[in-house]
Amino acid sequence: MITLNDIKEAKNRLKTVINQTPLTYAPLLSKELNSDIYLKKDNLQLTGSFKLRGAFNRVSKLSKNQIDAGIVAASAGNHAQGLAFATEYFNCKSTIFMPEATPLTKVSGVKSYGANVILHGENFDEAYEAAMEYSKENNLEFIHPFADDDVIAGQGSIALEILEQIEDIDELVVPIGGGGLIAGIAIAAKAVKPNIKIIGVVATGARAMKESYEAHLPIDSKSVKTIADGIAVRDVTPKMLDLIIEYVDEIVEVTDNEIANAILFLLEKHKLVVEGAGAVSTAAIMHNKIYCEGSKVCAIVSGGNIDVTMLSLIIEKGLVKSHRKLNLVVTLMDKPGALMHLTDVFAQCGANIVQIDYDRNSVKLEFGEAHVTIALETKGEEHQKLIRENLKQNAYRFKQI
């Protein structure tokens, strides 16, 4: 049984180590939704996510014998970094199992704090099974990333911070993977303010907790697939489901496209680098998964440890979707001056060429033809329409990609 006092004690243990992260107003979302939307920016926490809170609280309560022997854990990335930081702080050895597909930035972050990393399995649950076996074989303390009372209490400290920063919040919107963050937040928030609404958000590609919540019984997924790797949890832990059923008011889901939109929105409009799991709460608000008109709503931005390759891909797709980039394949005669004429057409339209590739060898081409794959910087939908019209007027065959 986790109490408000447990969470207050955890918050006190953490106060000299962690950052009290900013809680700021989101003017564009607030105006669009006729509400007051705030962002709790725990992506700016030490180690880049909220996970440091629970990990540090748990390690701080280990016995001297446990610290001397070392600990074992499993993590999709952020718990591992928080735990590695905490074990380095307390001079405790740590061995952490992570899925093989964990982004390099998270693996590097864990190793930078001196932890031993073992990559195993396709997802968190497979890494977890290997870590448990290793823990038993070597008689080492295992620290669970979410189904642990001290970890949950540490995560709950974020709710106490929020309610200190803005007392009259009506709704908290929280990411759900295994459930440790939302359980800690909900227990603390409901104890301080019983009428506050707690809304969880899962990714469509990892929706086991939502299905289990609705059915009131654990339903594991066969597989998980989402860009929100931090909440890509396949199996539901009964203990966490019971807490969520007791304290959480609603669970919604968001797609990978909606998550990507939120990542780009937070980057452009709020100057925040946010990972997929950290963006799901904002995504739910942006895409009207939550009714919040006239309310004060706080979205938990839980982490910022996104792989730069993934961020680059999201930016690229976002530019295309918002008509700021146009990718075309144009067929032209393979003769001197043909490419120059094509580029003149783009210049007349005021389109900037950022990438170009010339192919004369494709078996799909007639003899004497060439394909030009070209990427253009554009100024919106009308600008792209003008470019396409000019290409047609100049008798070019083309397709948008």
N, C-alpha and C positions, 0 to 999 in steps of 0.2 A: 504493500500500500504506500503510494507516494503522496506526501502531504505538501501543503503550501510551505510549511516550515522546512521541509527537506529542500525545497527549491530556493527558499531564502538563504539557507545555509550554503547551498551551492553557489549562489550569487556572491555571497560574502567571500568564499574561497577564491572565486575567479577575479575579484575586483582589482587585484594588483597585477594581474597577468593579461587579461583580455582588454580589447578596446570596447568602450560603450559606443556602439556604432550609430551613425546619424539616422534620424527619422525625418524625412523631408516631404514636403507637399509636392504633388504631381499635377501641375496646373492644366496641362492639355487633357489628360484623362478626366480630371475633375470637371472641366467645362463640358466635355463631350457627354459625360454620363450624369451631369447635374447632381454631383455629389462631391464629397471631400475625400480624395484619394491620397494616401500617404505611402511612402516606400520605406521599409525598414531595411537598411543597407548592410546586411551582414556579409555580403560579398567583400566588404572592406575590413572584415575581421582578420586578425592574424591567421595565417595559413590559408586565407581566402574563403573561409566558410564558417558557418555556425558550429560545425562539428567539434571545434576546439573546446567549446563550452562543456559538452558532455564528456569528452575524452579526458580533459584535464581534471574535471571533478572526480571521475572514476579512478584515475591513476593516483590522485592525491590521497585516496583512502586505502591504498594498498599497504599491506604490512611490510616490514623491513625484509623478511624472508622472501616475500613475493617479488619485491623490487630487486633483490640480489639475484634471484633466479631468472627474472625476465618474464615477459608476457608474449602472448600470441593474439592475433586478431585477423579478421577478414574485412575487406572494405572495397567498395567501388572507387574509392579515391579520397574523398574528403575526411572520412573518419580516420583513414590511415595517416593523413597529414597531421590532423589534430593529435592523434595518439603519438605519432613520432615526435612531435614538438613536446608533448607532455613527458614522454619517457626520457627524452634528452634532458629536460628540465630537472627531472628527479634522478638522473643518472641510472636509468633502468634500461636493460636491453629489450629490444622488441623485434619480433618476426611477424611480418604482415603479409598475408596472402591477398592478391589482387587479381581480378580477371585479366586474361591475356590481352584483351582489347582496351584496357584502361589507357586513356590519353597519356602521352609521354609527359606532359606538364605535371600531371598528378604523380606519376611514378618518380619523376625527378625530384619533386617537392618532398616526397616521403624519404627518399635516400639522402636528401640534403640535411635531414635532421638525424642521420646516423642509423636509421632503421634498416634491418635486413628485409628485402622485398623478394617474395616468391610469386611469380606470375603463374596462375593456374586456372583453367576452366574458361568457359565462354561467357559466364555471367557471375554476378555476386554469389548466387546460391551454390554454384560449383566450387568457387573459391572458399566459401564458408565451410563446406563439407570437408575439404582438404585441411583447412586450418583446425577444425575440431579434432580431426584424426591426429594431426601433428601435436596438438596440445595434450591429448591423452597419452600419446606415445612418450612424450618428453616430460610429462607431469608439470606443465606450465599453466599459469593462470590465463584463461581466455577472456578477452574483453569484447563483448558483443557490441556491434555498432548501434543497435537501437533497443533490443529487448533486455535492458539492464536498468535497474532502478536509479542507480547513480548517474548513468548516462542521460536518462530521461530527465532527471532533476536538473542536471546541468543545462540541457536544452531549454528547459522551462524558464531559465533566467532571462531569456530574450523577451518573454511576455511581461515580466516584471519591469524590464527596461522600457518597453513600449508604453505601459500604463503609467510609468513615471514621466515619460516624455509628453504623452497626450492622454489625459485621464478619461475623456469622454468618447473613446473609440467605440463604435457600434459593432464592427465586424473585423475579424482577423482572417486573412486568406493565406493558407499555409500549404507548402508542397508536402506530398506524401510519397515516401518510398517504403521503407519498413515500418514507419510510423512513430519513431522516437521523437522527432521534432514536434509533430502536431500533438502527441500525447502530453509532452511536457508543457507546451504552450497552453493547451486546453485546460489541464489541471490547474495551472497557476492562474490563468485568466478568469476561469469560472469561479475560483475561490475568492478572488478579489472583486470581481464584477459578474455576478451570476447570470445577468441577462445578456452578456456579450455573446455574439454569434460566432462560432468557429466553423469555417468552411475549408475543407481539404481539397487539394487538386492533384490528380494523377495524370500521367501521360496515357494516351490511348493505347500505346504499345506496351504498357505495363499497368494494366488496370485490375490486377487481382484484388487489391484492397477495396476498390470501389464495388466490385462484384460481391465480395465477401460481406462488406458493410450492408449492402442491400439485402443479401440473403440471410444475414445474421449467422453465418457459419463460414469457416475457412474454405476458400476455393482458390487453389493454386493455379497459376497459368502454366501452359505447356512450354511457352517460350516468351521472351521479351525482346522488343526491338523499338528503340526510341533514341533520339539524339540527346534526351535527358538522362545520360548515363548514371547520374547520381541518384536517381529514383527508379532505376531499372531493376526492380526486385521481383523475382518470379513467384516466390512462395510467401504465404501469409502466416505470420506467427500468431497463434491463438491468443497469447497474452496481450499483444498489441491490438488485435482486433477487438478484444473485450474493452480495452481502454477507449478505443476510438468510438465504439458503439455507445459507450457511457457518456462521453464528453463532447463528441463532434456532432454538429447539427446537420451537415450536408457534405457530400463529396461530389465534385464535378470532374470532368476530364477535358483535356485539350490535346489537339493533334500536333504532330511534329511541325507542320506548316505554321500553326498558330504559335507554337513555342519559338520558332525561328523569327516570326514577325515581332514577337516581344523582345527577343535578344537584340534585333536591329533597332527597334524603337528605343530601348533603354540605352543603347550605344549612342544613337544620334541625338536623342532629345534630353537624355539625362547624363550623358557622358560616363556611363557605367559599363564596365566589361562584366558580363553575366553569363554563366554557363546555363545549359538547358534546364537542369533541375531548379536553378535559381530563378528562372524566368517564368515558370509555370503559373505562379500566382498572378503576375502581371498579365500573362496571356489570357487567363480566365476572365479577368476584369475587362481587358481590351476587346474580347470577342463575345461579350455579353453572356457569359456562362453563369453570371451571378447577378441577381437583382440588388442594386445598391443605390438607387435614386434617393436623394435626400439624406443619405447616411454618411457617417465618417468611417472609412474603410482603410485598413492597413494591409498592404501586400508584403509578405516576407520575401525579400530578395536574399535567398539563403546562401548563394555561393557564386564565386567568380572564376573558378578554375577551368576555363574552357580551353580546349586545344586550339592553337592558332590556325591549324588547317581547317578545322570545323568552322571557326569564326570567319575565315576567308571565304569559305563556301557559302555561308549564310549571307554575307555581305554581297557576294556576286549574285546570288539568286534574288536577293532583295532589290538590287539595282535593276535587274531585268523586270521584276514584277511591278516596280514603281515607274517603269518607262524611262529610267535614266540610263539604261544601256540596251542596245539593240544588237542582236547577233543574227547575221545573215549568211547564207550561201548563195553566191551570185554566179551564174554561168555566163561566160563571155568568150569571144573568139581569141584563140591563142596566137596573137600576132602583135608586132611592135605597136605600142601606143594604146592598146586596149585597156590595160590596167590604169594608165594615166587618165583616160577618158572617164573610167568608172570613179576614180578618186575625185575628179573634177565635179562629178554629179554630187558627191557627198559634200564637197567644199561649198558648192552653191547653196546647199541646204543648211550650212552652218553646223554640220555634224563632224565631230572630232574622231578620227580613227585611232583606236588604242591597241588594236591587234589585227594582224592580217596574215593569211596563209594561202599560198598559191599551189594548186594541184593540177597537173596536166596528165597524170598517169592513171587515174581511176578508170576501172573497167566500165563504169557507168557512163563515161563520157564518150561522145562521138569524136572521131578524129578531127583535130583542128579546134577543139574546145578545151576550156579550162574551168575549174571551180576555184572561186575565191571565197574563202571563209573569212569573214570580217566582223570585228566588234567595234561598235560606235558608241561614243558618249552622246546622249541625247537629252532633250529638255522637256520631256513629257510626252503624253499620248498624241497630242496634235502634231508635235515635231516629228514623231515617228510616222504618222500618217502622211505628212508632207514628203518624207524620204521615200516611202513606198510608192507614192504617186509619181515622183520624179523618175524613179527607176522604171516604172511602167511606161511613162512617156518616152523614155529612151530605149524602149524595146528590150529591156533586160529580163531574163528569166531568173527568178530568185525564190528562196523560201526562208522563212524566219525560223530560227532554231532556239 
